[in-house]
């Protein structure tokens, strides 16, 4: 990108809305080549959208099979046609999908009501955590739960003093595992043996979300204390904090080049910071409070769940909001 666009205020970024679902959208995610966006909704479906070079979106398919709202989705880290998803409350399983057929190719039962899921970067494993603070490791090749780590009952886990786990992540080399906890800390464990290695405390209350730059040299953590902390992962130190949003942080995300950090919260607003220049690109008021945010892995296009609205006939539509740097273009 050219320097001319580097500090363009978020209010001047191009905008687009997709009427994506029949009810409110909960989650969004891009596939690994950035050509598709998946959306999950309270209407119990996922939809997949193509995105061309002009930034124009077209619905490719609707995928059915969930019996509850689709609360989380995650694309395969190296295969552009595969992804996994979680249902909200009544489902205690992970569903796997292939967009070439549009089908649910496998469903793997897991213990408890799941909160989040994440692939290991080598795509051999998936981790899910549930309301009972159990982290389950799934061997994706064998479609089997190979280990469960109960942080409230297992003696080796109880010693960490973790009460609640809100989000999980793998390191880029799959040798470390991150837990966002209610103690205002991110715990770093070894993988696969889950031995404690480091504690990163940057909040006075629970850490509600985490995000990593593409090189996994930096992490952003968002807290219920309304603070977003930026971390140097090699040194394990907090290098910067952001306080501009007034409610609990719900989602953070780095752009594909690590230049921009997007932050959303329980305040209906979007904040974007240019991490290279240090410029805050502003806080844009929204119509709803997004619970997810996702950058395209190749371009400066940002997606997040929008409001729901009714058309002239009274039909409900769940929206997805998009923001483009001016260089990207869109129709």
VEXDREN-2710 file (C-alpha; in Angstrom, 1 decimal):
% VEXDREN-2710
k/r/px/py/pz
1/UNK/0.0/0.0/0.0
2/UNK/1.1/3.6/-0.5
3/UNK/1.9/5.9/2.4
4/UNK/-1.0/8.2/1.3
5/UNK/-3.5/5.7/2.7
6/UNK/-1.6/4.7/5.9
7/UNK/-3.3/7.0/8.3
8/UNK/-6.7/7.4/6.6
9/UNK/-9.3/7.8/9.4
10/UNK/-11.6/4.8/9.7
11/UNK/-14.6/7.2/9.0
12/UNK/-13.1/7.6/5.5
13/UNK/-12.7/4.0/4.7
14/UNK/-15.1/2.6/2.2
15/UNK/-18.1/0.7/3.6
16/UNK/-20.3/-2.1/2.5
17/UNK/-23.1/-4.1/4.1
18/UNK/-24.1/-7.7/3.2
19/UNK/-27.6/-8.9/3.9
20/UNK/-26.0/-12.2/5.0
21/UNK/-28.7/-14.1/7.0
22/UNK/-32.2/-14.4/8.1
23/UNK/-31.3/-13.5/11.7
24/UNK/-28.4/-11.8/13.5
25/UNK/-24.8/-12.8/12.5
26/UNK/-22.6/-14.0/15.3
27/UNK/-19.2/-14.9/13.6
28/UNK/-17.2/-14.2/10.5
29/UNK/-14.0/-15.6/9.1
30/UNK/-11.8/-15.6/5.9
31/UNK/-10.3/-18.7/4.3
32/UNK/-6.6/-18.9/3.9
33/UNK/-6.4/-17.4/0.4
34/UNK/-8.7/-14.5/1.2
35/UNK/-11.1/-15.3/-1.6
36/UNK/-14.0/-16.4/0.6
37/UNK/-15.8/-15.1/3.7
38/UNK/-17.8/-17.4/5.9
39/UNK/-20.6/-16.1/8.2
40/UNK/-22.5/-17.9/11.0
41/UNK/-25.8/-16.8/12.3
42/UNK/-28.6/-17.2/14.9
43/UNK/-30.6/-18.7/12.0
44/UNK/-28.5/-22.0/12.5
45/UNK/-26.8/-21.7/9.1
46/UNK/-23.4/-20.7/7.7
47/UNK/-23.0/-19.0/4.4
48/UNK/-20.0/-18.7/2.2
49/UNK/-19.3/-15.6/0.1
50/UNK/-16.8/-15.2/-2.7
51/UNK/-14.8/-11.9/-2.8
52/UNK/-13.2/-10.8/-6.1
53/UNK/-10.3/-8.5/-6.7
54/UNK/-12.7/-5.5/-6.8
55/UNK/-14.0/-6.4/-3.4
56/UNK/-17.4/-7.5/-4.7
57/UNK/-19.1/-10.3/-2.7
58/UNK/-21.4/-13.0/-4.0
59/UNK/-23.1/-15.7/-2.0
60/UNK/-21.8/-19.2/-3.0
61/UNK/-23.7/-21.4/-0.7
62/UNK/-25.7/-21.9/2.5
63/UNK/-24.6/-24.8/4.8
64/UNK/-27.2/-26.4/7.0
65/UNK/-26.9/-28.9/9.8
66/UNK/-26.6/-27.0/13.1
67/UNK/-29.5/-27.3/15.5
68/UNK/-28.7/-24.1/17.3
69/UNK/-27.1/-20.7/16.5
70/UNK/-23.7/-20.9/14.9
71/UNK/-21.4/-19.2/17.5
72/UNK/-17.9/-19.8/16.2
73/UNK/-16.3/-20.8/12.9
74/UNK/-12.7/-21.4/11.9
75/UNK/-11.3/-22.1/8.5
76/UNK/-8.6/-24.8/7.9
77/UNK/-5.2/-23.0/8.1
78/UNK/-3.9/-24.4/4.8
79/UNK/-6.9/-25.8/2.8
80/UNK/-9.1/-23.1/1.3
81/UNK/-12.2/-25.3/1.1
82/UNK/-12.5/-26.7/4.7
83/UNK/-13.7/-25.2/7.9
84/UNK/-15.1/-26.1/11.3
85/UNK/-17.9/-24.6/13.4
86/UNK/-19.6/-24.7/16.8
87/UNK/-23.3/-24.5/17.7
88/UNK/-24.2/-22.3/20.7
89/UNK/-25.9/-24.1/23.6
90/UNK/-27.6/-27.3/22.7
91/UNK/-24.8/-28.8/20.6
92/UNK/-21.8/-30.4/22.3
93/UNK/-19.8/-31.1/19.2
94/UNK/-17.5/-29.7/16.5
95/UNK/-18.8/-29.8/12.9
96/UNK/-16.5/-30.1/9.9
97/UNK/-17.4/-28.8/6.5
98/UNK/-16.2/-28.9/2.9
99/UNK/-17.3/-26.1/0.7
100/UNK/-16.7/-28.1/-2.5
101/UNK/-19.8/-30.1/-1.6
102/UNK/-21.3/-27.7/0.9
103/UNK/-21.8/-30.6/3.2
104/UNK/-21.1/-31.4/6.9
105/UNK/-18.4/-34.0/6.4
106/UNK/-18.0/-35.0/10.0
107/UNK/-19.3/-34.2/13.5
108/UNK/-17.2/-34.9/16.5
109/UNK/-18.8/-35.0/20.0
110/UNK/-17.0/-33.1/22.7
111/UNK/-17.7/-32.7/26.5
112/UNK/-19.8/-29.8/27.5
113/UNK/-21.0/-26.6/25.9
114/UNK/-18.2/-25.2/23.8
115/UNK/-17.1/-21.6/23.8
116/UNK/-14.4/-21.4/21.2
117/UNK/-12.3/-23.5/18.8
118/UNK/-8.9/-23.1/17.1
119/UNK/-6.8/-25.1/14.6
120/UNK/-3.2/-25.8/15.2
121/UNK/-1.2/-24.1/12.4
122/UNK/-0.1/-27.5/11.1
123/UNK/-3.8/-28.5/10.9
124/UNK/-3.1/-31.7/12.8
125/UNK/-5.1/-30.7/15.9
126/UNK/-8.0/-28.6/16.9
127/UNK/-8.7/-27.3/20.4
128/UNK/-12.0/-26.4/22.0
129/UNK/-12.8/-25.1/25.4
130/UNK/-16.1/-25.3/27.2
131/UNK/-18.1/-23.7/30.0
132/UNK/-16.7/-26.1/32.5
133/UNK/-13.1/-25.0/31.7
134/UNK/-12.2/-28.2/30.0
135/UNK/-9.9/-27.9/27.0
136/UNK/-10.2/-30.8/24.6
137/UNK/-7.6/-31.6/22.0
138/UNK/-8.9/-33.2/18.8
139/UNK/-6.8/-35.2/16.4
140/UNK/-8.3/-34.0/13.1
141/UNK/-6.8/-36.8/11.0
142/UNK/-8.3/-39.5/13.2
143/UNK/-11.4/-37.5/14.2
144/UNK/-10.8/-38.3/17.8
145/UNK/-10.6/-36.4/21.1
146/UNK/-7.0/-37.4/22.2
147/UNK/-6.8/-35.4/25.5
148/UNK/-8.9/-33.4/27.9
149/UNK/-7.6/-30.9/30.4
150/UNK/-9.9/-30.0/33.2
151/UNK/-8.6/-26.8/34.9
152/UNK/-11.0/-27.2/37.9
153/UNK/-10.6/-30.9/38.7
154/UNK/-7.2/-32.3/37.5
155/UNK/-4.5/-31.7/40.2
156/UNK/-1.9/-30.7/37.6
157/UNK/-4.3/-28.1/36.1
158/UNK/-5.7/-26.9/39.4
159/UNK/-2.3/-25.8/40.5
160/UNK/-2.4/-23.0/37.9
161/UNK/-5.3/-21.4/39.8
162/UNK/-7.3/-20.8/36.6
163/UNK/-11.0/-20.3/37.3
164/UNK/-12.4/-19.5/33.9
165/UNK/-11.1/-19.8/30.3
166/UNK/-12.6/-17.5/27.7
167/UNK/-10.4/-18.0/24.7
168/UNK/-7.6/-20.3/23.5
169/UNK/-4.9/-20.2/20.8
170/UNK/-1.9/-22.1/19.5
171/UNK/1.5/-20.6/18.8
172/UNK/2.7/-20.5/15.2
173/UNK/5.0/-23.5/15.7
174/UNK/2.3/-25.4/17.7
175/UNK/4.7/-25.8/20.6
176/UNK/2.8/-23.4/22.9
177/UNK/-0.8/-23.0/24.0
178/UNK/-2.4/-19.8/25.2
179/UNK/-5.3/-19.4/27.6
180/UNK/-7.2/-16.1/28.2
181/UNK/-8.4/-16.3/31.8
182/UNK/-10.6/-14.4/34.3
183/UNK/-7.5/-13.4/36.4
184/UNK/-6.6/-10.7/33.9
185/UNK/-3.9/-13.0/32.5
186/UNK/-2.9/-14.9/29.5
187/UNK/-1.3/-18.2/30.5
188/UNK/1.3/-19.7/28.2
189/UNK/1.6/-23.5/28.4
190/UNK/3.8/-26.0/26.5
191/UNK/2.0/-28.2/23.9
192/UNK/1.0/-31.0/24.0
193/UNK/1.9/-31.6/27.6
194/UNK/0.2/-28.4/29.0
195/UNK/3.0/-27.5/31.4
196/UNK/3.0/-23.8/32.5
197/UNK/5.7/-21.7/30.9
198/UNK/4.8/-18.0/31.3
199/UNK/2.1/-15.7/32.7
200/UNK/1.3/-12.5/31.0
201/UNK/-0.8/-10.2/33.1
202/UNK/-2.1/-7.0/31.5
203/UNK/-5.6/-6.6/32.8
204/UNK/-7.4/-6.1/36.2
205/UNK/-10.3/-8.4/35.2
206/UNK/-10.9/-11.2/32.8
207/UNK/-9.2/-11.4/29.4
208/UNK/-12.1/-11.8/26.9
209/UNK/-10.2/-12.1/23.6
210/UNK/-6.8/-12.5/22.0
211/UNK/-5.4/-11.9/18.5
212/UNK/-2.0/-12.5/17.0
213/UNK/-0.1/-10.8/14.2
214/UNK/0.8/-12.9/11.1
215/UNK/4.3/-13.6/12.3
216/UNK/3.2/-14.4/15.9
217/UNK/5.7/-11.9/17.2
218/UNK/2.9/-9.7/18.8
219/UNK/-0.3/-10.5/20.6
220/UNK/-3.2/-8.2/21.5
221/UNK/-5.4/-9.1/24.5
222/UNK/-8.7/-7.5/25.2
223/UNK/-10.2/-7.3/28.6
224/UNK/-13.5/-6.7/30.5
225/UNK/-11.6/-3.7/32.0
226/UNK/-12.1/-2.0/28.6
227/UNK/-8.3/-2.1/28.0
228/UNK/-6.5/-3.6/24.9
229/UNK/-2.9/-4.6/25.6
230/UNK/-0.3/-5.1/22.9
231/UNK/2.4/-7.7/23.7
232/UNK/5.9/-8.5/22.5
233/UNK/5.8/-12.3/22.6
234/UNK/9.5/-12.9/22.5
235/UNK/10.1/-10.8/25.6
236/UNK/6.7/-11.5/27.2
237/UNK/6.1/-7.8/27.9
238/UNK/3.3/-5.4/27.3
239/UNK/4.5/-2.6/25.0
240/UNK/1.4/-0.5/24.6
241/UNK/-2.2/-0.2/25.8
242/UNK/-5.4/1.3/24.2
243/UNK/-8.2/2.8/26.3
244/UNK/-10.4/4.5/23.8
245/UNK/-13.4/2.2/24.0
246/UNK/-15.7/2.5/27.1
247/UNK/-17.0/-1.1/27.4
248/UNK/-15.6/-4.6/27.7
249/UNK/-13.5/-5.6/24.7
250/UNK/-15.0/-8.4/22.6
251/UNK/-12.7/-8.8/19.6
252/UNK/-9.3/-7.8/18.4
253/UNK/-7.6/-8.5/15.0
254/UNK/-4.4/-7.7/13.2
255/UNK/-4.3/-7.0/9.4
256/UNK/-2.4/-9.3/7.1
257/UNK/0.7/-7.2/7.2
258/UNK/0.5/-6.5/11.0
259/UNK/0.1/-2.7/10.3
260/UNK/-3.5/-2.3/11.6
261/UNK/-5.2/-3.5/14.8
262/UNK/-9.0/-3.5/14.9
263/UNK/-10.9/-3.5/18.2
264/UNK/-14.6/-4.0/19.0
265/UNK/-16.3/-4.0/22.3
266/UNK/-19.7/-4.0/24.1
267/UNK/-19.8/-0.4/23.1
268/UNK/-21.3/-0.1/19.6
269/UNK/-18.1/1.2/18.0
270/UNK/-15.1/0.1/16.0
271/UNK/-11.6/1.4/16.7
272/UNK/-8.6/0.9/14.3
273/UNK/-5.0/1.8/15.2
274/UNK/-2.0/2.0/12.8
275/UNK/0.7/0.2/14.7
276/UNK/3.5/1.4/12.4
277/UNK/2.9/5.1/12.7
278/UNK/1.1/5.0/16.1
279/UNK/-1.8/6.9/14.7
280/UNK/-5.3/6.1/16.1
281/UNK/-7.5/6.1/13.1
282/UNK/-10.6/7.0/15.1
283/UNK/-13.6/5.4/16.7
284/UNK/-16.5/4.7/14.4
285/UNK/-20.0/4.5/15.9
286/UNK/-21.9/1.3/14.9
287/UNK/-25.5/0.2/15.1
288/UNK/-24.7/-2.9/17.2
289/UNK/-21.9/-4.3/19.3
290/UNK/-19.9/-6.8/17.2
291/UNK/-18.6/-9.9/19.0
292/UNK/-16.1/-10.9/16.3
293/UNK/-13.8/-9.1/13.8
294/UNK/-11.7/-10.6/10.9
295/UNK/-9.2/-9.1/8.5
296/UNK/-8.8/-10.6/5.0
297/UNK/-5.4/-12.5/5.0
298/UNK/-4.2/-10.8/1.8
299/UNK/-5.8/-7.4/1.7
300/UNK/-6.9/-4.5/3.9
301/UNK/-10.6/-5.5/4.1
302/UNK/-12.2/-5.9/7.5
303/UNK/-15.3/-7.8/8.3
304/UNK/-17.5/-8.0/11.4
305/UNK/-21.1/-8.9/12.4
306/UNK/-23.5/-6.1/11.9
307/UNK/-27.0/-5.3/13.1
308/UNK/-30.2/-7.1/12.2
309/UNK/-32.9/-5.2/10.3
310/UNK/-36.3/-5.7/8.8
311/UNK/-37.2/-4.9/5.2
312/UNK/-40.4/-3.5/3.9
313/UNK/-42.1/-6.8/4.1
314/UNK/-41.1/-7.3/7.7
315/UNK/-38.5/-10.0/6.9
316/UNK/-35.4/-10.0/9.2
317/UNK/-31.9/-9.8/7.8
318/UNK/-28.7/-10.3/9.7
319/UNK/-26.0/-8.0/8.3
320/UNK/-22.2/-8.2/7.9
321/UNK/-20.3/-5.0/7.9
322/UNK/-17.2/-4.5/5.7
323/UNK/-14.5/-1.8/5.8
324/UNK/-12.0/-1.2/2.9
325/UNK/-9.0/1.0/2.8
326/UNK/-9.5/3.4/-0.2
327/UNK/-6.9/1.5/-2.2
328/UNK/-8.9/-1.7/-2.2
329/UNK/-11.9/-0.5/-4.0
330/UNK/-15.4/-2.0/-4.0
331/UNK/-18.7/-1.5/-5.8
END
